[in-house]
Amino acid sequence: MSLDLINVGIEPNDGTGDPPRVAGQKINANFQELYLAVAATEPTTALDARDTANRDRANHTGTQPAVTISDFSATAAAAAPVQSVAGRTGNVTLTQADVGLDQLDNTADADKPLSTATEAVLDLLSSNIQAALEQKLEAADIAAFETNAQLDTRDTGNRARANHTGAQAISTVTGLQTALDAKLEAAAIASFETTTQLNARDTVNRARANHTGTQPANTVSGLASVATSGAYSDLSGKPTSPYGFTYDQQAEPSGPAAGATWRERSAGGLILGEWEWSGSLWLSGERYAPLYSGVSASANTSGVMSIYPKYPVVLTGYTASFTQPFAPQDASNHWLFRHGGLGLVDWLTTIDQSTIAPTFLQKILATPVVIAGPTASDNFASRVGSPGNLRHFMAITHYKLIRP
């Protein structure tokens, strides 16, 4: 039987090693083989007795060369002169056979081979001793081993869950996860609300009167764009003031639509002005009182009018009168009127007043003219070419003020 080692597993208590009983059985088997091998050898006392018997010459066999016997020659010579040797006299040369040593030779002891039997005994002895040394267990080590009863007690303690340490994965416990998923303690079930109770709770939560905090306007579907832009133009169903104005307030309106009207008031509520939004400017209502007038004294001359209004204005028309009839002339000598900063504004090439005198003409401009303020370029001139002297009068009578 070869050495039967105990399988101790890979890690402590991983369940892959030999059970304690199997381990004990392997230990007993190994000890039994060890003791049998030791019993096949002789103890030291027996070997000592064997050595004593082997040294006793009475037990020797065969012959021994004389040279290996100390003082042999001297002792023999002292006994008597040799008369003959092996039946021969004179100068006798002896052989091993002559003296009964034919089984001996002069090979050194260190070079003498062992007999086959001796070799077999020594091999067996060496093997047994080696095995005994490798498997030797001192009495103290043997005493440290537990009995089967002790090992059974230890196993019982190790299996007791109360003695287990560390954590165990739920997946290694059969059916545990399923049981946990399905488990609902009675107290937990009692704390749940019924469907009726939950429906009542949802009704309360949906009621806007119970909502708290604010909600971004962009999260409300269908909300009018004015709610996020704040522009008046995005408002549908715009209200009007009792006076017919889109706005009736102190502050300038924000984001008005073209055509919107505003009655501007002071902090005390007094009316400061009434305006209409052109798309880029707040303009006053149409004014008809003369803003300025001028007279041209002779034919082919121009009456120059310098205008210095309190507010910037938008000129929308003018009025002119003549002392005598005139006929259409070319544009270079026949214009009414010209703005110093903008150039030619209007002329009378399509107007024939030759049969009417005196003539009174009121003209509304197709394109209004903006007069930004009292500067040197804000002047207007009229010129009408006619035969003879022609006195004519011109007045700016149609305009709108621009809110500064």
C-alpha positions in Angstrom: 0.0 0.0 0.0 1.3 3.5 -0.9 1.0 6.6 1.3 -2.7 7.7 1.4 -2.8 11.4 2.0 -5.9 13.2 3.5 -7.7 15.6 1.2 -7.9 18.9 3.2 -9.8 20.8 0.5 -8.9 24.2 -1.1 -10.1 26.6 1.6 -11.4 26.1 5.1 -14.9 24.6 5.4 -15.4 24.7 1.6 -16.8 21.1 1.6 -14.3 19.8 -0.9 -12.0 17.9 1.5 -12.3 14.4 3.1 -14.9 14.1 5.9 -13.3 13.7 9.4 -14.1 9.9 9.5 -12.5 9.2 6.2 -9.5 11.3 7.3 -9.3 9.2 10.5 -9.4 6.0 8.5 -6.6 7.1 6.3 -4.5 8.0 9.4 -5.1 4.5 10.9 -4.2 2.8 7.6 -1.0 4.8 7.3 0.0 4.0 10.9 -0.7 0.3 10.4 1.6 0.1 7.4 4.3 2.1 9.3 4.1 -0.2 12.3 4.3 -3.4 10.1 7.3 -2.0 8.3 9.0 -1.2 11.6 8.2 -4.6 13.0 10.0 -6.3 10.0 13.3 -4.7 11.2 15.4 -5.7 14.3 15.7 -3.3 17.2 19.1 -1.9 18.2 19.6 -4.4 21.0 19.1 -7.3 18.6 21.5 -5.7 16.2 24.1 -5.3 18.9 23.8 -9.1 19.9 24.1 -10.0 16.2 27.3 -7.9 15.9 28.8 -9.6 19.0 28.2 -13.1 17.6 29.6 -12.0 14.3 32.9 -10.8 16.0 33.3 -14.1 17.9 36.1 -16.0 16.0 34.5 -19.3 17.0 31.7 -18.4 14.7 33.9 -17.5 11.8 34.0 -19.7 8.7 36.6 -20.2 5.9 40.3 -19.3 6.1 42.2 -16.1 6.9 45.5 -15.0 5.3 48.4 -15.1 7.8 49.3 -11.5 6.9 46.0 -10.4 8.4 47.0 -11.9 11.8 49.1 -9.6 13.9 52.4 -11.2 15.2 51.7 -14.4 13.3 55.3 -14.7 11.9 57.1 -14.0 15.1 55.0 -16.4 17.1 55.4 -19.2 14.5 59.2 -18.7 14.4 59.5 -18.9 18.2 57.7 -22.2 18.4 60.2 -24.2 16.3 62.1 -24.1 13.0 60.0 -25.1 10.0 60.8 -28.7 9.0 58.4 -28.9 6.1 55.5 -26.9 4.7 52.6 -28.6 3.1 54.7 -31.7 2.7 57.5 -29.8 1.0 60.9 -28.7 2.3 63.4 -26.2 1.2 62.5 -23.0 -0.5 58.8 -23.6 -0.5 56.4 -21.3 -2.3 52.9 -21.7 -0.9 49.7 -21.1 -2.6 46.3 -20.3 -1.2 45.3 -23.9 -1.7 48.4 -25.1 0.2 47.2 -23.5 3.4 43.5 -23.9 2.9 42.9 -20.3 1.8 41.8 -21.0 -1.8 38.6 -19.1 -1.1 40.4 -15.9 -0.2 41.9 -13.2 -2.4 43.8 -10.0 -1.8 40.8 -7.7 -2.7 40.5 -4.7 -0.3 37.6 -4.8 2.0 36.2 -1.6 0.6 36.2 -3.1 -2.9 34.7 -6.5 -1.9 31.2 -6.9 -3.4 28.2 -7.7 -1.2 26.5 -11.0 -1.7 23.1 -11.0 -3.3 21.4 -12.0 -0.1 23.1 -9.3 1.9 22.2 -6.7 -0.8 18.6 -7.7 -0.6 18.5 -7.5 3.2 20.2 -4.1 3.2 17.8 -2.8 0.5 14.8 -3.9 2.5 16.2 -2.4 5.7 16.9 0.9 3.9 13.5 1.1 2.4 11.8 0.3 5.7 13.9 2.8 7.6 13.3 5.5 5.0 9.5 4.9 5.1 9.5 4.9 8.9 11.5 8.1 9.0 9.2 9.9 6.5 6.0 8.8 8.3 7.3 9.1 11.8 4.9 10.6 14.2 6.2 11.4 17.7 4.1 10.4 20.7 3.3 14.1 21.3 2.0 14.5 17.7 -0.2 11.4 18.0 -1.6 12.6 21.2 -2.7 15.8 19.4 -5.0 13.9 17.1 -8.7 13.8 18.1 -10.6 10.6 18.4 -13.6 9.8 16.1 -15.9 10.8 18.9 -14.2 14.2 19.3 -14.2 14.7 15.5 -18.0 13.9 15.4 -18.6 16.5 18.2 -16.5 19.0 16.3 -18.5 18.4 13.1 -21.8 18.8 15.0 -20.6 22.2 16.3 -19.5 23.3 12.8 -22.8 22.4 11.3 -24.8 24.4 13.9 -25.9 27.6 12.1 -25.6 29.5 15.4 -21.8 29.0 15.2 -21.5 30.1 11.6 -19.7 33.4 10.8 -19.7 35.8 7.8 -22.5 36.2 5.3 -24.1 33.7 3.0 -25.4 34.6 -0.5 -29.2 34.3 -0.8 -28.7 32.4 -4.1 -27.0 29.6 -2.2 -30.1 28.9 -0.1 -32.6 26.9 -1.9 -36.0 28.7 -2.3 -35.0 31.6 -0.1 -35.3 34.3 -2.7 -38.8 33.1 -3.8 -39.9 33.0 -0.2 -38.7 36.5 0.4 -40.3 37.9 -2.8 -43.7 36.4 -1.8 -43.4 37.3 1.9 -45.5 40.2 3.2 -45.8 40.7 6.9 -49.3 41.2 8.3 -48.3 44.6 9.7 -47.1 45.8 6.3 -50.2 44.7 4.5 -52.3 46.5 7.1 -50.4 49.8 6.3 -51.4 49.6 2.6 -54.3 51.7 1.4 -57.2 50.2 -0.5 -57.9 51.1 -4.1 -60.8 53.3 -2.9 -58.5 55.2 -0.6 -55.8 55.6 -3.3 -58.4 56.9 -5.7 -59.5 59.5 -3.1 -55.9 60.5 -2.5 -55.4 60.9 -6.3 -58.5 63.1 -6.6 -57.1 65.4 -3.8 -53.7 65.5 -5.4 -55.1 66.5 -8.8 -57.1 69.4 -7.5 -55.2 72.5 -8.4 -56.4 74.2 -5.2 -54.1 71.7 -3.3 -51.1 72.3 -5.5 -48.0 74.1 -4.1 -45.0 75.8 -5.6 -44.9 77.1 -9.2 -45.1 75.4 -12.6 -43.0 76.5 -15.6 -45.3 77.9 -18.3 -43.6 75.8 -21.0 -44.9 72.6 -19.2 -48.5 73.6 -19.8 -49.8 72.4 -23.1 -52.0 74.8 -25.1 -50.9 77.8 -23.1 -51.2 81.1 -25.1 -47.8 82.4 -26.3 -48.5 85.7 -24.5 -48.0 83.8 -21.2 -44.3 83.3 -21.9 -43.5 86.3 -24.2 -45.4 89.0 -22.2 -45.9 90.9 -25.5 -49.2 92.8 -26.0 -49.2 91.7 -29.6 -49.4 88.1 -28.5 -52.5 88.8 -26.5 -55.8 87.7 -28.0 -59.0 89.7 -27.3 -57.1 92.8 -26.4 -59.1 95.1 -24.1 -59.7 98.7 -25.0 -60.0 101.7 -22.7 -63.4 103.4 -22.2 -62.0 106.2 -24.5 -61.3 103.9 -27.5 -57.5 103.6 -26.9 -55.6 100.4 -26.9 -53.6 101.6 -23.9 -54.5 104.2 -21.3 -51.6 104.3 -18.9 -48.5 106.2 -17.7 -45.8 103.7 -18.8 -44.9 103.3 -22.4 -46.5 100.0 -23.7 -44.3 97.0 -24.3 -44.5 95.2 -27.7 -47.4 97.1 -29.2 -48.8 96.1 -32.6 -48.7 98.5 -35.5 -51.8 100.7 -35.3 -52.1 100.4 -31.5 -53.1 103.7 -29.7 -51.9 105.0 -26.4 -53.3 107.7 -24.2 -50.3 108.8 -22.1 -51.0 109.9 -18.6 -48.9 111.5 -15.9 -48.3 109.9 -12.5 -51.3 112.0 -11.3 -53.5 110.8 -14.1 -53.4 113.9 -16.3 -53.4 113.3 -20.1 -50.0 114.1 -21.6 -50.6 113.0 -25.1 -52.4 110.6 -27.4 -50.2 108.5 -29.7 -50.5 105.9 -32.5 -47.7 103.2 -33.0 -46.5 103.3 -36.6 -44.4 100.2 -36.2 -41.3 102.2 -35.2 -42.5 105.5 -33.7 -45.3 106.8 -31.5 -47.1 109.6 -33.5 -49.7 112.1 -32.4 -53.0 112.4 -34.2 -53.2 114.4 -37.4 -52.8 118.2 -36.9 -54.4 120.7 -39.2 -53.4 124.1 -37.8 -50.6 125.8 -39.7 -47.2 124.9 -38.3 -45.4 127.5 -40.4 -46.0 129.6 -43.5 -44.1 131.6 -46.0 -44.6 133.9 -49.0 -42.8 134.1 -52.4 -42.8 137.7 -53.8 -42.1 137.3 -57.5 -42.2 134.9 -60.3 -39.6 132.1 -60.6 -38.5 132.7 -57.0 -38.8 130.5 -53.9 -40.2 131.3 -50.5 -37.9 129.8 -47.8 -39.5 128.5 -44.6 -37.4 127.4 -41.6 -39.3 125.1 -39.2 -38.4 124.8 -35.5 -41.2 122.6 -33.9 -41.2 121.8 -30.2 -41.4 118.1 -31.0 -40.0 116.3 -34.1 -42.8 115.9 -36.6 -43.9 113.8 -39.5 -45.1 116.1 -42.4 -48.1 114.6 -44.1 -49.4 117.6 -46.3 -49.3 121.3 -47.1 -51.5 124.1 -48.4 -50.6 126.7 -51.1 -52.4 129.6 -52.8 -51.5 131.7 -55.8 -52.4 135.3 -56.9 -52.8 134.5 -60.6 -53.1 131.5 -62.9 -50.1 129.6 -63.9 -49.4 126.9 -66.4 -47.4 123.6 -65.9 -43.7 124.0 -66.2 -40.8 121.7 -66.3 -39.7 120.1 -63.0 -36.6 122.3 -62.8 -38.6 125.5 -62.6 -41.8 124.2 -61.2 -41.8 122.5 -57.8 -43.7 122.7 -54.6 -42.1 122.0 -52.4 -38.5 120.9 -51.5 -36.9 119.8 -48.2 -33.4 121.1 -47.6 -32.1 117.7 -46.2 -34.1 115.3 -48.4 -34.3 117.0 -51.8 -37.3 117.2 -54.0 -40.5 116.1 -52.2 -43.4 117.1 -54.5 -44.0 119.1 -57.6 -46.9 120.4 -59.7 -46.1 119.0 -63.1 -49.5 117.3 -63.2 -51.5 120.3 -61.9 -52.8 122.8 -64.4 -54.3 125.9 -62.6 -54.2 128.2 -65.7 -57.9 128.9 -65.7 -58.4 129.5 -62.1 -57.3 132.6 -60.1 -56.8 133.0 -57.4 -56.0 129.3 -56.7 -56.0 127.5 -53.4 -54.4 124.1 -53.3 -54.3 121.6 -50.4 -52.0 118.5 -51.0 -51.5 115.3 -48.9 -48.1 113.7 -49.4 -48.1 110.1 -50.6 -44.9 109.5 -48.5 -44.7 111.5 -45.2 -41.5 113.4 -44.4 -39.9 113.1 -41.0 -38.5 116.3 -39.6 -36.1 115.2 -36.9 -35.5 118.5 -35.1 -34.6 122.2 -35.4 -31.5 122.0 -37.6 -30.3 124.0 -40.6 -31.4 121.3 -43.0 -35.0 121.4 -41.7 -36.2 124.1 -44.1 -38.7 124.0 -46.9 -38.9 126.0 -50.2 -41.5 126.4 -52.9 -41.0 127.6 -56.5 -43.6 128.0 -59.3 -42.5 129.1 -62.7 -45.0 131.3 -64.6 -45.1 134.3 -66.9 -44.9 137.6 -65.1 -44.9 138.1 -61.5 -46.5 135.4 -59.3 -47.1 135.8 -55.7 -47.9 132.6 -53.8 -48.4 131.6 -50.2 -47.4 128.2 -48.7 -48.2 126.8 -45.3 -47.5 123.4 -43.6 -50.9 122.4 -42.3 -50.9 118.6 -42.1 -48.5 116.9 -39.7 -48.1 114.5 -36.8 -45.9 115.1 -33.8 -43.3 112.4 -32.9 -43.2 111.5 -29.2 -39.6 112.3 -28.0 
